[in-house]
Amino acid sequence: MKIGIIGGGFMGLALAQKLAAPNRHIKVFEGQAQMGGLATYHDYHSFIWDRFYHVILPGDTFLLDFIKDIGLEGQLAWKKTYTGVYVDKAFYSVSNNKEFLLFPPLNLIQKFRLAVTILYASRIRDWKRMEKLTVEEWLIKVGGRKTYEKFWKPLLLAKLGQAYRRVSAVFIWTYIRRLFEARNSSANQEQMGYIKGGYKTVFDRLAEIFPEQGVDLRLSTAVEHIRPDKDGGIIIEYDGQEEHFDKVIFTAPVNVLEKTVDPALANLKQKGKGVEYLGVVCMIVLTHKPFTPFYVLNIADEEIPFTGVIGMSTLVDTKETGNCYMTYLPKYILSDDPILRKPDEEIKAWFLDGLMKMYPALKKEDIVDVFINRAFKVQPLQVLNYSEKIPQMETLHPDFFVLNTSQFVNDTLNNNSVTRHVNNFLESFSKKISTERPVQSIAQEK
Ligand SMILES: Cc1cc2nc3c(=O)[nH]c(=O)nc-3n(C[C@H](O)[C@H](O)[C@H](O)COP(=O)(O)OP(=O)(O)OC[C@H]3O[C@@H](n4cnc5c(N)ncnc54)[C@H](O)[C@@H]3O)c2cc1C
């Protein structure tokens, strides 16, 4: 049985590892020169670390099981971390449930409404009805406008940029669930984790075990076209050649699916059309001294160009990061926003100006180095009735499947959800994937 996987991001790689079996030949096509997609690594001159910030939560059980399966359990490190909000030029810690509910910018009634919103959201089971309301409408309805403006809006801006206005209430429901999972295991205080060496450790390990598992990983190999074979199975075209597979699973973003897939495999006119993505432009600052006590600081200040401050070194030992303090400053924007294409130097000047406004004690001479990383297709925008817009795992063809993050209709974007999604797919379709159908039966169906 020959299986093709398109996309060597975390989804495609986890899928390959889990699908591997003695009678299977698996080939993974990755367009970039490095493994890992959005979770890949970057050379910061004196060390290598994740291109974008990644954290593991104690409740990420699917991801943690995967890490254990590939023998990296001993490489996990855990630490208590802090979360903050920047409102009205002041910093507030919201690092445990008490601080969260005592949030000073809110008065007593607003605090009460915040607590009610969280409790109410955590009890909701039927997420589908939340798809009909925007997140703004829902939060104002349940928690009131003042609580919304002071507490929730900064968070929405930090996570979604201005596009939050079109996002459905499902977003905040999934967010509240994930946030509170992080606090459950350690006396209400956030506990976060990472893998020593960053995600590169995971990808290096997979690259080591893949050949033993019969997985052939092709980097720098972008798939150009995917079409049905008239004799059954699927043909993948790449680098001016074509190759036949019994089954193909596509894990790259929807825009790539639209460009590469033959209409006989997936009818994207009805299903996939309309999936919009947020991109991210992220400045990474390396400094001689720390300037933020928070792992995450959400920013509610339109004068500041970035939407969050991620103090990676509040979690990761500075020995991992060239003895420097590492801070990510992300800005989430729609993937067609011209900001995503601004030259690095322009973004650096703009973001550094914002950084100095927030932290006047930070001096230019404290900065060791600055980098700009960007990604165009990061997070599908969960607009109203989003679940009706996505491509399904099963397609028009029995040998072609789609498995990507656009299908997270009630989940946040992270590698735990990715691993869970892969597990669900294998549970539902393992029989269909293992069956090599006789050519004749396909011809009969046609
Ligand atoms: C700023 C940021 C912060 C994050 N923080 C966290 C976090 O704290 N914790 C966490 O768990 N997760 C986090 N994530 C999310 C995590 O990175 C994603 O969940 C995960 O990487 C998604 O993997 P994927 O394989 O589904 O998609 P992708 O990573 O997008 O992979 C798709 C792959 O397909 C490849 N591809 C595209 N076109 C082709 C083609 N034609 N042929 C072959 N290959 C192709 C791409 O190059 C890419 O490698 C973060 C992501 C970002 C961007």
Ligand as a Chemical Component Dictionary entry (heavy atoms), coordinates in Angstrom:
data_LIG
# 
_chem_comp.id                   LIG 
_chem_comp.type                 NON-POLYMER 
_chem_comp.pdbx_formal_charge   0 
_chem_comp.three_letter_code    LIG 
# 
loop_
_chem_comp_atom.comp_id 
_chem_comp_atom.atom_id 
_chem_comp_atom.alt_atom_id 
_chem_comp_atom.type_symbol 
_chem_comp_atom.charge 
_chem_comp_atom.model_Cartn_x 
_chem_comp_atom.model_Cartn_y 
_chem_comp_atom.model_Cartn_z 
_chem_comp_atom.pdbx_ordinal 
LIG C1  C1  C 0 2.479  32.568 15.904 1  
LIG C2  C2  C 0 2.072  31.168 16.197 2  
LIG C3  C3  C 0 2.018  30.710 17.509 3  
LIG C4  C4  C 0 1.634  29.400 17.797 4  
LIG N1  N1  N 0 1.626  28.994 19.099 5  
LIG C5  C5  C 0 1.358  27.692 19.374 6  
LIG C6  C6  C 0 1.471  27.198 20.707 7  
LIG O1  O1  O 0 1.828  27.924 21.624 8  
LIG N2  N2  N 0 1.183  25.887 20.934 9  
LIG C7  C7  C 0 0.797  25.035 19.935 10 
LIG O2  O2  O 0 0.584  23.848 20.195 11 
LIG N3  N3  N 0 0.654  25.495 18.664 12 
LIG C8  C8  C 0 0.926  26.790 18.364 13 
LIG N4  N4  N 0 0.839  27.243 17.079 14 
LIG C9  C9  C 0 0.147  26.415 16.090 15 
LIG C10 C10 C 0 0.958  25.345 15.429 16 
LIG O3  O3  O 0 2.133  25.870 14.876 17 
LIG C11 C11 C 0 0.029  24.762 14.351 18 
LIG O4  O4  O 0 -1.013 24.090 15.026 19 
LIG C12 C12 C 0 0.605  23.741 13.501 20 
LIG O5  O5  O 0 1.894  24.091 13.069 21 
LIG C13 C13 C 0 -0.288 23.484 12.284 22 
LIG O6  O6  O 0 0.315  22.470 11.534 23 
LIG P1  P1  P 0 -0.256 22.020 10.131 24 
LIG O7  O7  O 0 0.612  20.920 9.678  25 
LIG O8  O8  O 0 -1.697 21.744 10.234 26 
LIG O9  O9  O 0 -0.143 23.294 9.192  27 
LIG P2  P2  P 0 1.158  23.977 8.572  28 
LIG O10 O10 O 0 2.176  24.139 9.600  29 
LIG O11 O11 O 0 0.661  25.170 7.852  30 
LIG O12 O12 O 0 1.692  22.910 7.527  31 
LIG C14 C14 C 0 1.290  22.819 6.188  32 
LIG C15 C15 C 0 2.509  22.423 5.397  33 
LIG O13 O13 O 0 2.144  22.228 4.033  34 
LIG C16 C16 C 0 3.238  22.663 3.248  35 
LIG N5  N5  N 0 2.768  22.916 1.878  36 
LIG C17 C17 C 0 2.033  23.954 1.429  37 
LIG N6  N6  N 0 1.825  23.835 0.084  38 
LIG C18 C18 C 0 2.429  22.680 -0.289 39 
LIG C19 C19 C 0 2.549  22.000 -1.537 40 
LIG N7  N7  N 0 2.003  22.483 -2.659 41 
LIG N8  N8  N 0 3.241  20.832 -1.567 42 
LIG C20 C20 C 0 3.798  20.316 -0.438 43 
LIG N9  N9  N 0 3.715  20.925 0.766  44 
LIG C21 C21 C 0 3.032  22.091 0.839  45 
LIG C22 C22 C 0 3.711  23.919 3.956  46 
LIG O14 O14 O 0 5.020  24.275 3.565  47 
LIG C23 C23 C 0 3.601  23.484 5.415  48 
LIG O15 O15 O 0 4.805  22.928 5.892  49 
LIG C24 C24 C 0 1.261  28.532 16.746 50 
LIG C25 C25 C 0 1.322  28.967 15.430 51 
LIG C26 C26 C 0 1.744  30.268 15.137 52 
LIG C27 C27 C 0 1.859  30.694 13.715 53 
# 
loop_
_chem_comp_bond.comp_id 
_chem_comp_bond.atom_id_1 
_chem_comp_bond.atom_id_2 
_chem_comp_bond.value_order 
_chem_comp_bond.pdbx_ordinal 
LIG C1  C2  SING 1  
LIG C2  C3  SING 2  
LIG C2  C26 DOUB 3  
LIG C3  C4  DOUB 4  
LIG C4  N1  SING 5  
LIG C4  C24 SING 6  
LIG N1  C5  DOUB 7  
LIG C5  C6  SING 8  
LIG C5  C8  SING 9  
LIG C6  O1  DOUB 10 
LIG C6  N2  SING 11 
LIG N2  C7  SING 12 
LIG C7  O2  DOUB 13 
LIG C7  N3  SING 14 
LIG N3  C8  DOUB 15 
LIG C8  N4  SING 16 
LIG N4  C9  SING 17 
LIG N4  C24 SING 18 
LIG C9  C10 SING 19 
LIG C10 O3  SING 20 
LIG C10 C11 SING 21 
LIG C11 O4  SING 22 
LIG C11 C12 SING 23 
LIG C12 O5  SING 24 
LIG C12 C13 SING 25 
LIG C13 O6  SING 26 
LIG O6  P1  SING 27 
LIG P1  O7  DOUB 28 
LIG P1  O8  SING 29 
LIG P1  O9  SING 30 
LIG O9  P2  SING 31 
LIG P2  O10 DOUB 32 
LIG P2  O11 SING 33 
LIG P2  O12 SING 34 
LIG O12 C14 SING 35 
LIG C14 C15 SING 36 
LIG C15 O13 SING 37 
LIG C15 C23 SING 38 
LIG O13 C16 SING 39 
LIG C16 N5  SING 40 
LIG C16 C22 SING 41 
LIG N5  C17 SING 42 
LIG N5  C21 SING 43 
LIG C17 N6  DOUB 44 
LIG N6  C18 SING 45 
LIG C18 C19 SING 46 
LIG C18 C21 DOUB 47 
LIG C19 N7  SING 48 
LIG C19 N8  DOUB 49 
LIG N8  C20 SING 50 
LIG C20 N9  DOUB 51 
LIG N9  C21 SING 52 
LIG C22 O14 SING 53 
LIG C22 C23 SING 54 
LIG C23 O15 SING 55 
LIG C24 C25 DOUB 56 
LIG C25 C26 SING 57 
LIG C26 C27 SING 58 
# 
